[in-house]
C-alpha cells in the first residue's frame, strides 16, 4: 500500500470524525518522539498514523484511551477514609472509649436512669 487514505481505515474506525481525531492525535505523538510501528516510506506523520491504523499496529481502542488521557486536566485519586486519615495524622478518633455496649447493657442503664417505680 503506497498511500493510505481515510477510505482504507474506515473499516477499522467507522466514524470518520473519530478516525481523523485519532490519526491526528497519533501524528502528534509521532512528532513528539513516539515510536513508529510501520515503515515511514518518506511519508509525513499524518499518513504514517493512518497507515498504522490501517495495518492495526495501533488499535483504535488504545489510541482512544491515550487521547482521552492526554486531554484530562484532573486525575481522580482515591482518597483514604477519614478514620484512616486520622490514624495517619496521629489524631485521636471521635469515639467513646467504651463503645461495646450491647442492647442488654443499654436497656439496663436506661432502667437505672429512670429509677424505681
C-alpha positions, -999 to 999 in steps of 0.1 A, spaced: 0 0 0 18 30 -12 -6 57 0 -32 55 26 -64 74 26 -92 77 50 -111 52 29 -86 24 38 -92 30 75 -130 33 76 -134 -4 83 -112 -1 114 -129 31 127 -163 36 111 -168 72 123 -147 94 100 -146 122 126 -133 99 152 -108 84 127 -94 119 119 -92 127 157 -73 95 164 -50 98 135 -42 134 143 -35 125 179 -12 97 168 6 121 144 12 144 173 26 115 193 50 107 165 60 143 162 68 143 200 91 113 195 68 83 197 79 51 181 66 44 146 52 9 142 53 8 103 79 18 77 79 55 71 85 53 33 92 91 32 56 98 44 46 126 68 33 119 103 -4 121 94 0 95 66 21 73 89 -6 74 116 -33 64 91 -11 36 79 -7 24 115 -44 24 119 -50 6 86 -24 -21 95 -38 -23 130 -4 -18 146 -22 10 166 -57 -1 176 -85 24 178 -92 15 215 -56 21 225 -55 54 206 -88 65 221 -76 58 257 -43 77 251 -62 106 235 -86 108 265 -57 107 290 -39 135 272 -70 157 274 -77 151 310 -69 180 333 -77 164 366 -68 128 376 -91 111 401 -73 98 431 -88 75 457 -86 94 490 -84 74 522 -113 72 546 -115 99 573 -108 74 601 -77 61 583 -66 96 577 -69 105 614 -48 75 623 -22 85 598 -21 120 612 -20 108 648 -53 124 657 -74 106 682 -107 94 667 -141 108 679 -152 76 695 -161 70 731 -137 47 749 -164 22 759 -182 17 726 -190 -20 730 -224 -16 749 -248 -43 740 -286 -39 738 -289 -56 772 -264 -32 789 -282 -2 772 -316 -13 785 -302 -19 820 -286 16 820 -319 32 809 -339 13 836 -314 25 862 -316 61 850 -354 61 854 -352 50 890 -376 28 909 -413 29 901 
